[in-house]
């Protein structure tokens, strides 16, 4: 199931024999041996296709060609790879004042990493279990961080004060139990690892208070489909299964998770449940909690699971799904039972221009509350966000295309009263098997949009809007080469409060940048990602030129802190929507809870993990 082919038992034996005979193994799955006397450990390169100091795949990144045109490399993304973006460079130069002649190169490697702190009693206890373990620097480093801007910046220009002392790849639930019990017995810290795709610093090791050995528990060798029921519409999988791989297998049978496929390329299903990452869901599946029927979680106090019946929804007593979103602070999820849905063969994007962000919000609210149509996704970007979508246009400039664009702008401004600098763009995604019915839905969406001054745009613009939002981490890494730093922040708010919160947070970020002597003004784009009856989730994407800043990370952290405080002041909430709370949002999250709730969470932690084996203190 995994995108990274697991080593078979016979393959591992062959590698071991070759090593003992001093033969060189050319297979990329196993590149390096390290010796910890008197035993040996195998390095399993599960991240071999991904960048060591950036987001995503090694073969996918932005570049400027000899003409100065931005383009992307690789062939992994049909709408993105090997494309030229002719409007991206001028937009970046105007917005962030980047200079192609001024490059900020990343360090080729981190020069020095601390030697592992090894608890030999723990190692000797798990050695007979046949569990794969590595003390190699490359494995330890790759498991000691996620993909936040701060972490990527440290990889490019700095170092980490602490990384895991070892990486362990269990292959069964029983092996996870053995590791956790050994960690409990010999006082070893443990940090569960899904795929490292979070951007909230959840994987960084504690620095000062944690002196014991820390292991990273990587579950990606546990990636099997254990059961699939067509009649009852569920699938049972191991938690290390990469969600994108699971989705591909389900579609062969005509089913889907009902999750946003574009978000699944690196996420494991256990990581999604642990982080309660609602950003992966599509509207057909409801909240993440309603997608999960049952799960197993290994804790120092024992395994949490429903006995006897594990494939029907929980309908009695307290709902133990309160454990979702605890982000690996209580235990390790090893198995999940997930709802599945019939896969729709047709997908239609319906993009609509609106004269203002306010009008776009009114449109989305009606779509969400009146339920006139069944939709699978909804997006809305404000005017700066629309500029970014337009910057990713792949049309090669010609006399005809330029003339067509002039006519289009004239039509929107003079005939439809849509002015550049004010209008925004919404896009609704609808799925189904009957294209005729989808066209009827498209017409209804257009009629609702028209009530708020909306004008239907080309379907390609709607599709571009969706894929741009998922490829922004590649652009972020690209901008770091030119002294521009960027990040994102998530919030939720009620419908009556969205506009106020957006304006206040944007003003707070702008004023903070001004006080830090950042020039020019920062870029701040706003995107509505999900809509509900009572409100919406919001993503702020912001960036600025950091060439004249001595410590860009400190400034970025300050901006984040004041923005989070403003979100709470504006009656919003921090959210799990993209990748959890982690250490980045921890203090703000705690401030949003009443004291009894904090006591309940601490009580659960004390009961399940009294000696703090799971030491990534994110929430508690």
Backbone torsions as a table, in degrees:
resi	resn	phi	psi	omega
1	UNK	NA	-37.3	-174.4
2	UNK	-69.8	152.0	173.9
3	UNK	-69.6	-15.6	178.0
4	UNK	-107.8	109.1	-173.1
5	UNK	-58.6	120.9	179.4
6	UNK	-70.7	148.5	176.5
7	UNK	-75.6	133.6	175.5
8	UNK	-78.3	165.1	-179.3
9	UNK	-62.4	-41.3	179.8
10	UNK	-66.1	-37.0	178.8
11	UNK	-63.7	-42.6	178.8
12	UNK	-62.0	-39.4	179.3
13	UNK	-63.7	-41.0	177.5
14	UNK	-59.8	-44.5	179.8
15	UNK	-61.7	-42.7	179.8
16	UNK	-61.7	-43.9	179.7
17	UNK	-63.6	-41.9	178.3
18	UNK	-61.2	-40.8	-179.7
19	UNK	-64.6	-44.3	-179.4
20	UNK	-64.0	-28.8	178.1
21	UNK	-92.8	8.8	-179.0
22	UNK	60.7	31.1	176.1
23	UNK	-90.0	146.2	-179.3
24	UNK	-86.7	125.9	176.9
25	UNK	-93.7	124.2	-175.9
26	UNK	-95.1	0.6	-179.6
27	UNK	-74.1	130.7	-176.5
28	UNK	-69.1	-15.4	-179.9
29	UNK	-66.2	-25.9	-178.1
30	UNK	-135.3	102.0	-171.5
31	UNK	-102.0	-17.4	-166.1
32	UNK	-153.4	142.9	172.5
33	UNK	-112.8	143.2	170.7
34	UNK	-129.5	144.3	-178.2
35	UNK	-108.3	130.4	171.5
36	UNK	-120.1	97.8	-171.6
37	UNK	-55.0	135.4	4.7
38	UNK	-96.2	11.1	-175.1
39	UNK	-109.9	174.9	-178.8
40	UNK	-126.9	157.8	-178.5
41	UNK	-135.3	148.7	-175.3
42	UNK	-105.4	132.5	176.1
43	UNK	-88.7	118.9	178.3
44	UNK	-107.8	112.5	-171.8
45	UNK	-86.0	76.7	-177.9
46	UNK	-74.5	-12.4	178.7
47	UNK	-107.0	26.5	-168.9
48	UNK	-65.4	-25.2	-179.4
49	UNK	-89.1	-6.0	-173.1
50	UNK	-106.6	154.3	178.9
51	UNK	-63.9	143.9	177.6
52	UNK	-82.2	-22.8	-175.9
53	UNK	-131.9	32.9	178.2
54	UNK	-165.5	-178.0	-178.3
55	UNK	-85.2	140.5	165.6
56	UNK	80.8	-156.4	-171.4
57	UNK	-80.5	149.0	-179.6
58	UNK	-61.7	-32.0	-175.1
59	UNK	-91.1	6.0	-177.6
60	UNK	-120.4	115.6	178.0
61	UNK	-165.0	165.9	176.1
62	UNK	-88.6	151.1	173.4
63	UNK	-148.5	161.4	167.3
64	UNK	-103.1	132.3	175.8
65	UNK	-82.7	-175.4	-176.0
66	UNK	-63.6	-20.9	177.3
67	UNK	-87.4	-6.9	-177.3
68	UNK	87.6	11.6	178.2
69	UNK	-85.9	133.9	178.2
70	UNK	-77.3	137.7	175.6
71	UNK	-147.7	163.5	179.6
72	UNK	-111.9	149.9	-178.9
73	UNK	-101.2	174.8	176.5
74	UNK	83.5	-176.3	179.7
75	UNK	-142.7	25.6	-174.8
76	UNK	-82.8	-24.9	-174.8
77	UNK	-121.0	109.6	-174.3
78	UNK	-54.0	-38.3	-176.4
79	UNK	-92.8	6.8	-170.7
80	UNK	-134.7	-44.3	-173.6
81	UNK	-71.9	145.8	177.1
82	UNK	55.4	33.8	178.9
83	UNK	-111.0	151.8	172.6
84	UNK	-102.9	134.2	179.9
85	UNK	-114.0	91.5	-170.1
86	UNK	-69.8	-22.5	-177.6
87	UNK	-97.8	-4.2	-174.7
88	UNK	-72.3	-45.5	-178.8
89	UNK	-60.3	-51.5	179.1
90	UNK	-60.4	-34.2	179.1
91	UNK	-67.1	-42.6	179.4
92	UNK	-66.0	-41.3	179.9
93	UNK	-64.0	-38.5	-179.3
94	UNK	-75.5	-40.1	-173.2
95	UNK	-82.4	-45.0	-174.5
96	UNK	-111.8	-1.9	178.6
97	UNK	56.6	41.3	176.9
98	UNK	-75.0	151.8	-178.7
99	UNK	-122.9	119.3	-176.5
100	UNK	-64.1	-20.2	-177.9
101	UNK	-88.3	-7.9	-178.5
102	UNK	-113.5	105.0	-174.2
103	UNK	-112.8	141.3	178.2
104	UNK	-112.6	86.3	-173.9
105	UNK	-69.7	146.6	176.9
106	UNK	-83.2	154.0	175.5
107	UNK	-66.3	142.4	-177.0
108	UNK	-67.4	-26.0	177.4
109	UNK	-163.8	160.7	173.8
110	UNK	-78.7	123.9	-168.5
111	UNK	-67.4	-44.9	-172.5
112	UNK	-137.6	128.1	174.5
113	UNK	-122.4	143.6	-178.4
114	UNK	-64.8	145.4	176.4
115	UNK	-66.2	152.1	-178.2
116	UNK	-68.6	142.5	173.1
117	UNK	-91.6	107.5	-169.9
118	UNK	-105.6	126.4	171.5
119	UNK	-93.1	103.0	-172.8
120	UNK	-68.1	-30.3	177.9
121	UNK	-65.0	-42.6	177.0
122	UNK	-63.1	-46.0	-178.7
123	UNK	-61.1	-43.7	-180.0
124	UNK	-67.3	-26.6	-179.7
125	UNK	-74.6	-36.7	-177.4
126	UNK	-91.9	-15.7	-177.7
127	UNK	-56.4	-43.9	-179.3
128	UNK	-67.0	-13.9	-178.3
129	UNK	-77.0	-10.7	-178.4
130	UNK	72.8	25.4	-177.5
131	UNK	-86.4	133.0	179.6
132	UNK	-68.6	134.9	-179.2
133	UNK	-144.1	145.0	179.9
134	UNK	-135.0	139.9	172.4
135	UNK	-112.9	10.5	-176.6
136	UNK	-69.8	144.4	-176.3
137	UNK	-59.9	-41.9	-175.5
138	UNK	-65.2	-36.7	177.7
139	UNK	-71.6	-43.7	-179.5
140	UNK	-62.3	-43.0	-179.5
141	UNK	-65.1	-45.7	-176.5
142	UNK	-65.9	-22.1	180.0
143	UNK	-97.4	2.7	-177.0
144	UNK	-100.5	12.1	-178.2
145	UNK	-159.5	165.6	172.2
146	UNK	-108.0	-140.2	-176.2
147	UNK	-124.5	26.3	175.9
148	UNK	-66.1	159.8	178.9
149	UNK	-59.8	-41.4	-179.7
150	UNK	-61.8	-41.5	-178.4
151	UNK	-69.3	-42.3	178.5
152	UNK	-64.9	-38.7	178.4
153	UNK	-62.9	-40.7	177.9
154	UNK	-63.6	-39.3	178.5
155	UNK	-65.0	-35.6	-176.9
156	UNK	-80.6	-32.0	-170.9
157	UNK	-134.1	-0.1	-175.0
158	UNK	-145.8	-132.8	-176.2
159	UNK	-161.6	170.8	174.8
160	UNK	-110.0	136.5	-179.5
161	UNK	-66.1	-29.1	-177.9
162	UNK	-150.5	136.8	172.6
163	UNK	-129.4	164.0	179.7
164	UNK	-56.2	149.4	-179.9
165	UNK	-84.3	-18.9	177.9
166	UNK	-159.2	156.3	174.7
167	UNK	-118.5	133.1	-177.2
168	UNK	-122.3	135.2	179.0
169	UNK	-116.4	88.3	175.4
170	UNK	-70.5	155.6	-178.9
171	UNK	-116.9	-8.4	179.9
172	UNK	-142.5	162.8	175.2
173	UNK	-58.4	-40.2	-177.4
174	UNK	-64.7	-35.6	178.1
175	UNK	-68.8	-35.6	175.7
176	UNK	-62.6	-43.9	177.6
177	UNK	-58.5	-44.2	-179.4
178	UNK	-62.0	-42.4	-179.9
179	UNK	-64.6	-46.0	-178.1
180	UNK	-64.3	-42.3	179.7
181	UNK	-66.4	-37.4	176.8
182	UNK	-67.6	-39.1	177.0
183	UNK	-62.8	-38.2	178.1
184	UNK	-66.3	-44.2	-175.6
185	UNK	-68.5	-38.0	-173.1
186	UNK	-110.0	15.5	173.1
187	UNK	58.5	58.8	177.3
188	UNK	-114.1	133.9	177.6
189	UNK	-78.1	152.1	-175.9
190	UNK	-138.5	134.5	175.5
191	UNK	-124.6	111.0	177.3
192	UNK	-64.2	142.3	-176.1
193	UNK	-129.4	123.2	176.8
194	UNK	-90.1	-72.5	176.4
195	UNK	-144.6	0.2	179.6
196	UNK	77.4	22.2	-174.8
197	UNK	-97.1	8.9	178.4
198	UNK	-81.0	155.7	179.3
199	UNK	-123.6	33.2	-179.2
200	UNK	-121.4	22.5	176.6
201	UNK	60.7	28.8	-175.5
202	UNK	-70.8	-21.1	-173.7
203	UNK	-98.5	-6.6	-179.2
204	UNK	-67.6	134.3	-177.6
205	UNK	-73.9	145.0	172.7
206	UNK	-59.0	140.8	-172.9
207	UNK	-93.2	-61.1	-168.3
208	UNK	-89.8	-41.6	-172.3
209	UNK	-81.2	-15.5	-173.3
210	UNK	-106.1	101.5	-178.2
211	UNK	-101.5	-14.9	-177.0
212	UNK	-78.6	172.1	175.8
213	UNK	-63.8	138.4	176.9
214	UNK	-121.5	129.5	177.1
215	UNK	-111.5	148.2	171.4
216	UNK	-101.5	125.4	-175.8
217	UNK	-103.1	98.1	-176.0
218	UNK	-93.5	118.4	-173.6
219	UNK	-95.1	9.6	-170.9
220	UNK	-72.0	-7.5	169.9
221	UNK	-80.8	-12.7	175.5
222	UNK	-96.6	86.0	-169.1
223	UNK	-137.2	34.8	-177.1
224	UNK	-97.2	148.1	164.7
225	UNK	-83.1	118.2	-176.7
226	UNK	-88.9	-30.7	-178.5
227	UNK	-164.7	147.0	174.6
228	UNK	-139.4	125.8	179.7
229	UNK	-114.4	111.8	176.6
230	UNK	-70.1	-34.4	-176.9
231	UNK	-70.5	-41.1	-175.9
232	UNK	-99.6	-1.2	174.3
233	UNK	57.4	55.1	173.3
234	UNK	-144.3	160.2	174.0
235	UNK	-135.3	137.9	176.6
236	UNK	-107.1	124.2	-176.4
237	UNK	-134.3	156.9	171.5
238	UNK	-76.1	150.3	-168.3
239	UNK	-70.5	-18.7	-179.7
240	UNK	-84.3	2.4	179.5
241	UNK	-65.8	127.8	175.0
242	UNK	-70.1	127.4	-171.8
243	UNK	-60.2	-35.3	179.1
244	UNK	-64.4	-39.2	177.9
245	UNK	-66.3	-41.0	176.8
246	UNK	-62.2	-42.8	179.9
247	UNK	-61.1	-41.8	179.2
248	UNK	-62.0	-42.0	179.5
249	UNK	-66.5	-41.9	-179.3
250	UNK	-63.7	-37.1	-178.7
251	UNK	-67.3	-24.5	174.3
252	UNK	-63.0	-27.9	179.5
253	UNK	-97.8	1.1	178.9
254	UNK	87.7	19.7	-178.6
255	UNK	-121.6	170.2	177.3
256	UNK	-148.9	156.6	173.3
257	UNK	-71.3	-20.9	-173.2
258	UNK	79.7	19.1	-179.9
259	UNK	-106.6	162.6	-179.4
260	UNK	-72.7	107.5	-173.8
261	UNK	-59.3	-29.7	-177.3
262	UNK	-68.6	-18.3	-178.5
263	UNK	-94.8	0.9	-166.4
264	UNK	-102.0	0.5	-168.5
265	UNK	-65.7	-26.8	179.2
266	UNK	-118.9	-19.2	-172.9
267	UNK	-71.2	138.8	169.4
268	UNK	-93.2	154.5	-177.8
269	UNK	-66.1	-33.2	176.5
270	UNK	-67.1	-39.2	177.6
271	UNK	-65.3	-38.8	178.8
272	UNK	-61.8	-44.5	179.4
273	UNK	-68.2	-40.2	-178.8
274	UNK	-64.2	-39.8	-179.8
275	UNK	-87.1	-9.7	-176.1
276	UNK	53.0	50.7	-172.8
277	UNK	-82.5	89.9	-177.9
278	UNK	-70.2	-11.4	-178.5
279	UNK	-66.2	-18.1	-179.1
280	UNK	-82.9	-15.6	-172.8
281	UNK	-82.0	153.4	170.1
282	UNK	-106.0	161.5	-173.6
283	UNK	-62.4	-23.1	-179.0
284	UNK	-65.2	-22.0	-173.7
285	UNK	-102.1	-3.3	-177.7
286	UNK	67.7	-159.6	178.7
287	UNK	-67.7	159.7	-179.1
288	UNK	-58.0	-38.8	-179.2
289	UNK	-57.8	-31.6	179.3
290	UNK	-81.9	-9.8	176.8
291	UNK	-86.7	-21.5	-176.6
292	UNK	-102.5	119.6	-179.8
293	UNK	-86.7	-40.5	-178.1
294	UNK	-157.9	163.4	176.2
295	UNK	-159.5	162.6	172.0
296	UNK	-112.0	136.5	176.1
297	UNK	-133.1	124.8	177.9
298	UNK	-88.2	123.5	177.3
299	UNK	-126.0	164.3	175.4
300	UNK	-59.8	-24.1	179.1
301	UNK	-85.0	-6.7	-178.3
302	UNK	130.9	-179.5	-178.3
303	UNK	-89.8	127.3	176.3
304	UNK	-91.1	124.2	177.6
305	UNK	-165.3	163.8	172.6
306	UNK	-87.3	129.8	-179.4
307	UNK	-83.4	150.0	172.5
308	UNK	70.9	-63.5	-177.5
309	UNK	-108.4	117.2	-175.6
310	UNK	-126.3	12.2	-176.2
311	UNK	-126.1	10.8	175.0
312	UNK	-116.9	151.7	-177.5
313	UNK	-60.9	149.6	177.4
314	UNK	-72.8	124.2	-177.0
315	UNK	-136.3	16.6	179.2
316	UNK	-143.1	141.2	176.7
317	UNK	70.7	-176.5	177.7
318	UNK	-61.0	147.7	-178.5
319	UNK	-89.1	112.2	-176.4
320	UNK	-74.6	7.6	174.1
321	UNK	-72.8	2.9	170.0
322	UNK	-59.4	-19.5	179.9
323	UNK	-74.0	-15.6	175.4
324	UNK	-67.1	143.2	178.5
325	UNK	84.3	5.7	178.4
326	UNK	-83.9	-3.7	165.7
327	UNK	57.1	41.9	175.0
328	UNK	74.5	15.9	179.4
329	UNK	-91.2	-11.4	-179.0
330	UNK	-113.5	-28.9	-176.4
331	UNK	176.8	-170.1	-176.4
332	UNK	-117.7	119.4	174.4
333	UNK	-75.2	127.5	-177.5
334	UNK	-113.4	-18.5	-175.9
335	UNK	-154.4	143.5	178.6
336	UNK	-137.0	146.0	169.8
337	UNK	-108.9	118.0	-171.7
338	UNK	-116.6	143.4	171.3
339	UNK	-68.2	146.6	172.5
340	UNK	-124.7	162.8	-176.8
341	UNK	-133.7	159.8	174.4
342	UNK	-69.4	136.3	-177.8
343	UNK	-82.4	128.7	178.3
344	UNK	-84.5	135.4	-175.6
345	UNK	-84.7	-17.0	-176.8
346	UNK	-118.2	139.9	179.9
347	UNK	-135.4	132.7	-175.9
348	UNK	-133.2	126.3	176.0
349	UNK	-96.4	132.6	179.1
350	UNK	-120.8	95.3	179.4
351	UNK	-90.6	142.8	-178.7
352	UNK	-138.7	127.4	171.1
353	UNK	-78.1	142.2	173.7
354	UNK	-127.9	151.3	-176.6
355	UNK	-69.7	-16.4	179.8
356	UNK	-158.1	162.4	176.0
357	UNK	-62.5	-36.5	178.8
358	UNK	-59.9	-46.4	179.7
359	UNK	-63.7	-39.1	178.3
360	UNK	-63.0	-38.0	177.7
361	UNK	-66.1	-41.3	177.7
362	UNK	-60.9	-38.7	178.1
363	UNK	-63.5	-48.8	-179.1
364	UNK	-63.9	-37.9	179.3
365	UNK	-61.5	-41.7	178.6
366	UNK	-66.6	-40.0	177.5
367	UNK	-59.3	-42.5	-176.2
368	UNK	-73.7	-40.9	-170.3
369	UNK	-87.4	-39.0	-175.3
370	UNK	-85.1	-17.1	175.0
371	UNK	51.8	43.4	178.5
372	UNK	-69.5	-31.0	178.7
373	UNK	-129.6	159.3	173.2
374	UNK	-99.1	118.9	-176.0
375	UNK	-122.0	159.4	-178.2
376	UNK	-109.6	-10.7	179.0
377	UNK	-168.0	152.1	178.4
378	UNK	-146.0	135.2	178.2
379	UNK	-135.6	152.6	172.4
380	UNK	-148.3	127.3	175.5
381	UNK	-116.3	144.4	176.4
382	UNK	-78.3	-173.0	-174.5
383	UNK	-62.4	-44.5	175.4
384	UNK	-62.6	-35.9	177.0
385	UNK	-66.7	-35.8	177.5
386	UNK	-66.2	-38.2	176.2
387	UNK	-57.7	-42.1	179.9
388	UNK	-65.6	-40.6	177.3
389	UNK	-61.1	-44.0	178.8
390	UNK	-64.7	-31.9	-179.2
391	UNK	-65.6	-21.4	179.3
392	UNK	-92.2	19.7	176.2
393	UNK	-66.1	131.8	-178.2
394	UNK	-101.9	5.3	179.7
395	UNK	-71.7	128.0	177.8
396	UNK	-72.2	125.8	-177.9
397	UNK	-61.9	127.3	173.5
398	UNK	-135.9	169.5	178.0
399	UNK	-57.9	-41.3	-178.0
400	UNK	-67.5	-45.1	-178.3
401	UNK	-67.8	-36.7	178.4
402	UNK	-66.2	-43.2	178.6
403	UNK	-63.0	-41.2	179.0
404	UNK	-62.2	-38.9	-179.9
405	UNK	-67.9	-37.4	177.3
406	UNK	-63.1	-45.4	179.0
407	UNK	-61.9	-41.0	-179.3
408	UNK	-62.5	-45.9	-179.4
409	UNK	-64.7	-39.4	178.0
410	UNK	-62.4	-43.3	-179.6
411	UNK	-62.4	-45.6	-178.0
412	UNK	-66.2	-37.7	-176.2
413	UNK	-79.1	-49.5	-173.4
414	UNK	-82.5	-39.4	-174.6
415	UNK	-91.0	-35.5	-175.2
416	UNK	-110.5	0.9	176.5
417	UNK	60.0	35.0	177.0
418	UNK	-105.9	112.4	-174.9
419	UNK	-101.6	135.6	174.4
420	UNK	-60.0	137.2	-177.4
421	UNK	98.0	-10.2	180.0
422	UNK	-127.7	-33.2	-171.6
423	UNK	-77.5	161.0	179.4
424	UNK	-130.2	178.7	-177.3
425	UNK	-134.8	130.2	173.0
426	UNK	-111.8	154.7	176.2
427	UNK	-145.7	127.3	177.6
428	UNK	-108.7	132.3	176.9
429	UNK	-105.9	125.0	177.8
430	UNK	-122.1	142.6	-178.3
431	UNK	-120.4	156.1	175.5
432	UNK	172.1	177.7	178.8
433	UNK	-104.1	-14.7	-176.7
434	UNK	-110.7	109.0	-176.7
435	UNK	-65.7	-29.4	178.3
436	UNK	-63.8	-43.5	178.9
437	UNK	-66.6	-36.1	177.8
438	UNK	-64.2	-37.5	177.9
439	UNK	-66.2	-35.1	175.8
440	UNK	-64.0	-43.1	177.3
441	UNK	-62.8	-40.9	178.5
442	UNK	-59.2	-40.6	179.5
443	UNK	-65.2	-41.0	178.7
444	UNK	-63.4	-41.0	178.5
445	UNK	-61.9	-42.6	178.5
446	UNK	-62.3	-37.9	179.9
447	UNK	-67.1	-40.7	177.5
448	UNK	-65.8	-42.9	179.2
449	UNK	-61.7	-37.4	-178.5
450	UNK	-61.5	-31.2	178.8
451	UNK	-60.6	-26.0	-176.8
452	UNK	-112.1	22.8	176.3
453	UNK	80.5	19.4	-176.7
454	UNK	-80.3	151.1	178.0
455	UNK	-130.5	123.9	179.2
456	UNK	-60.9	133.9	177.1
457	UNK	-107.2	179.1	179.6
458	UNK	-69.3	143.3	-176.2
459	UNK	-61.1	-30.0	179.4
460	UNK	-63.0	-29.6	178.8
461	UNK	-68.9	-38.6	177.4
462	UNK	-64.7	-42.9	178.6
463	UNK	-65.2	-40.8	178.5
464	UNK	-62.7	-38.4	-179.7
465	UNK	-60.2	-40.1	179.7
466	UNK	-69.5	-46.7	-174.5
467	UNK	-73.0	-29.0	178.0
468	UNK	-61.6	-42.0	-177.4
469	UNK	-63.7	-26.8	-179.2
470	UNK	-88.5	-15.6	-176.7
471	UNK	-104.7	5.1	-178.4
472	UNK	-61.6	-31.7	177.2
473	UNK	-60.0	-33.2	175.6
474	UNK	-65.5	-39.4	178.0
475	UNK	-67.2	-39.3	178.4
476	UNK	-57.4	-46.9	179.9
477	UNK	-64.1	-38.8	178.2
478	UNK	-60.9	-42.8	-177.9
479	UNK	-67.7	-27.8	178.1
480	UNK	-61.2	-26.4	177.2
481	UNK	-69.0	-16.0	-175.2
482	UNK	-123.5	32.5	175.1
483	UNK	59.7	38.6	173.2
484	UNK	-126.9	130.6	-176.2
485	UNK	-121.4	142.0	-175.5
486	UNK	-145.0	162.8	179.6
487	UNK	-158.5	-179.8	177.9
488	UNK	-140.5	158.9	-177.9
489	UNK	-146.1	141.5	-175.1
490	UNK	-115.7	151.4	177.8
491	UNK	-154.8	165.1	170.6
492	UNK	-128.5	151.6	-179.4
493	UNK	-155.0	157.0	175.4
494	UNK	-72.1	161.1	-177.3
495	UNK	-58.9	-38.5	-178.2
496	UNK	-74.9	-7.8	-174.1
497	UNK	-116.1	-7.8	-174.4
498	UNK	-59.7	-50.4	-175.2
499	UNK	-62.6	-41.8	-179.4
500	UNK	-63.7	-45.0	-179.4
501	UNK	-62.4	-44.1	-178.6
502	UNK	-60.4	-47.7	-177.7
503	UNK	-64.7	-40.3	-178.3
504	UNK	-69.7	-40.7	179.8
505	UNK	-67.4	-41.8	177.9
506	UNK	-62.1	-41.4	179.0
507	UNK	-65.5	-39.4	179.2
508	UNK	-63.6	-44.2	179.4
509	UNK	-64.3	-43.0	-179.7
510	UNK	-62.5	-46.5	-178.8
511	UNK	-66.0	-37.7	178.9
512	UNK	-65.7	-41.8	177.4
513	UNK	-63.1	-39.7	179.0
514	UNK	-63.2	-41.5	179.9
515	UNK	-66.9	-23.6	178.6
516	UNK	-93.4	11.3	178.5
517	UNK	60.6	35.7	177.0
518	UNK	-83.9	126.2	178.8
519	UNK	-133.6	137.6	-1.9
520	UNK	-76.3	-169.7	177.4
521	UNK	-55.9	148.1	179.9
522	UNK	-70.4	154.0	169.9
523	UNK	-83.5	130.5	176.2
524	UNK	-134.9	112.9	176.9
525	UNK	-113.2	144.8	-177.6
526	UNK	-119.6	135.3	178.5
527	UNK	-132.8	129.6	169.8
528	UNK	-86.0	121.6	-173.7
529	UNK	-99.2	-39.0	-177.7
530	UNK	-139.4	146.6	179.5
531	UNK	-125.0	144.2	-178.1
532	UNK	-134.0	174.1	178.1
533	UNK	-59.0	-38.6	-171.1
534	UNK	-100.4	-10.9	-177.7
535	UNK	177.1	-158.3	-174.6
536	UNK	-147.6	158.0	172.0
537	UNK	-99.2	143.0	-171.0
538	UNK	-125.9	138.0	173.1
539	UNK	-119.6	124.1	173.3
540	UNK	-97.3	125.0	173.3
541	UNK	-112.0	122.5	-176.0
542	UNK	-136.5	151.7	-179.9
543	UNK	-159.7	160.4	-178.5
544	UNK	-157.9	161.5	177.2
545	UNK	-75.7	125.2	-175.0
546	UNK	-116.0	18.4	-174.5
547	UNK	-60.3	-36.7	-176.0
548	UNK	-97.3	13.5	179.9
549	UNK	-97.7	134.0	178.9
550	UNK	-72.5	-35.9	-178.2
551	UNK	-136.7	83.3	-176.7
552	UNK	-59.2	-33.8	-177.9
553	UNK	-66.1	-37.7	178.6
554	UNK	-64.9	-40.5	177.7
555	UNK	-65.8	-42.6	179.0
556	UNK	-61.4	-41.1	178.3
557	UNK	-64.8	-41.3	178.7
558	UNK	-61.6	-45.5	179.3
559	UNK	-59.5	-43.5	179.5
560	UNK	-62.2	-43.7	-177.9
561	UNK	-62.7	-46.6	-178.4
562	UNK	-69.3	-33.0	178.0
563	UNK	-68.0	-40.7	178.2
564	UNK	-63.6	-41.5	178.0
565	UNK	-62.7	-40.8	179.9
566	UNK	-66.9	-34.0	177.0
567	UNK	-59.5	-44.8	179.1
568	UNK	-67.6	-42.0	179.2
569	UNK	-61.9	-29.7	-178.0
570	UNK	-92.5	20.0	176.8
571	UNK	63.2	30.7	172.7
572	UNK	-101.2	-173.9	-179.4
573	UNK	-140.9	144.0	168.7
574	UNK	-70.4	157.6	-169.7
575	UNK	-139.5	155.7	173.9
576	UNK	-82.4	-1.7	-159.8
577	UNK	-51.1	-42.2	-176.2
578	UNK	-95.7	-52.7	-175.6
579	UNK	-153.9	29.3	172.1
580	UNK	98.5	-171.5	179.6
581	UNK	-97.9	-52.5	176.6
582	UNK	58.7	-155.8	179.4
583	UNK	-83.7	-22.4	-177.2
584	UNK	-66.0	-42.8	-173.8
585	UNK	-106.9	9.7	-171.3
586	UNK	-57.6	-50.7	-175.7
587	UNK	-65.4	-41.0	178.8
588	UNK	-65.9	-38.4	177.4
589	UNK	-60.3	-44.2	-179.5
590	UNK	-65.1	-37.8	179.3
591	UNK	-64.4	-24.7	-178.4
592	UNK	-82.4	-4.2	-177.6
593	UNK	-107.3	148.8	174.1
594	UNK	-79.4	161.4	-176.4
595	UNK	-59.3	-41.4	177.5
596	UNK	-60.0	-36.3	178.7
597	UNK	-65.6	-42.4	178.2
598	UNK	-60.4	-41.1	179.6
599	UNK	-64.5	-39.6	178.3
600	UNK	-62.3	-45.6	-179.8
601	UNK	-62.7	-42.5	179.5
602	UNK	-66.7	-34.7	179.0
603	UNK	-66.4	-41.1	177.2
604	UNK	-63.0	-43.2	178.5
605	UNK	-60.0	-45.4	-178.2
606	UNK	-65.2	-34.6	-179.1
607	UNK	-72.5	-45.4	-174.3
608	UNK	-86.0	-28.7	-175.4
609	UNK	-140.7	66.7	-171.9
610	UNK	-63.3	-28.1	-179.0
611	UNK	-101.5	12.1	174.9
612	UNK	58.7	51.1	175.1
613	UNK	-62.5	-44.7	-179.1
614	UNK	-86.0	98.1	-162.9
615	UNK	-98.7	6.8	176.0
616	UNK	-81.5	84.8	-172.4
617	UNK	-72.9	87.1	-179.7
618	UNK	-94.5	-49.2	-170.8
619	UNK	-109.1	-27.6	-167.9
620	UNK	-122.8	NA	NA
